Amino acid sequence: MATLKEAKCGQTVKVVKIHGEGAVKRRIMDMGITKNVEIYIRKVAPLGDPVEVTVRGYELSLRKADAEMVEVQ
């Protein structure tokens, strides 16, 4: 499966699973990224870090390391 890190700019993806444990997983979920939510990839920085997304009606910037933990389809 693909991760949020691999998604291209302008694409809308759906979260399948969040990898990681403990506080890291909890922080990602607290940002509104949960299973079955749709995420629109707004911008990707030239070197790929950070990734700006729209989730649940607001803009969010994620580091590559965090985006890699989110499995999407």
C-alpha positions in Angstrom: 0.0 0.0 0.0 1.0 3.6 -0.5 1.7 6.1 2.2 0.7 9.8 2.5 4.4 10.7 1.8 4.1 9.1 -1.7 0.9 10.9 -2.7 1.2 13.5 -5.4 0.1 17.2 -5.2 -3.5 17.7 -6.1 -4.5 14.1 -5.2 -7.2 13.1 -2.8 -6.6 10.0 -0.8 -8.4 8.0 1.9 -6.7 6.8 5.1 -6.5 3.0 5.5 -4.3 2.6 8.5 -2.0 4.6 10.8 1.2 2.9 11.7 3.3 3.8 14.7 2.8 3.4 18.5 1.9 5.4 21.6 2.4 9.2 21.6 3.3 9.4 17.9 0.2 7.7 16.7 -1.9 9.6 19.2 -0.5 13.0 17.9 -1.4 12.1 14.3 -4.9 11.1 15.3 -5.3 14.3 17.4 -4.6 16.3 14.2 -7.7 14.8 12.7 -6.1 12.0 10.6 -8.1 8.9 11.4 -9.2 5.8 9.5 -11.5 6.4 6.5 -11.0 10.2 6.4 -10.2 11.9 3.1 -7.1 14.0 2.7 -6.4 16.4 -0.1 -2.7 17.0 -0.9 -2.4 20.8 -1.3 1.4 21.4 -1.6 4.6 19.5 -1.3 7.8 21.4 -0.5 10.6 21.2 -3.1 12.6 18.7 -1.0 9.4 16.9 0.1 9.4 18.2 3.7 6.8 19.3 4.8 3.6 18.2 3.0 0.6 20.6 3.2 -2.7 18.8 3.3 -6.4 19.7 3.8 -8.1 17.3 6.3 -11.6 17.9 7.7 -11.8 21.4 6.3 -8.5 22.8 7.6 -4.9 23.0 6.4 -2.2 21.0 8.1 1.5 20.6 7.5 3.1 17.3 8.1 6.7 16.2 8.2 7.8 13.4 5.9 8.4 11.1 8.9 4.8 11.6 10.1 3.3 11.3 6.5 5.2 8.0 6.1 3.2 6.5 8.9 -0.2 7.1 7.3 -1.2 4.3 4.9 -3.6 5.5 2.1 -5.4 4.3 -1.0 
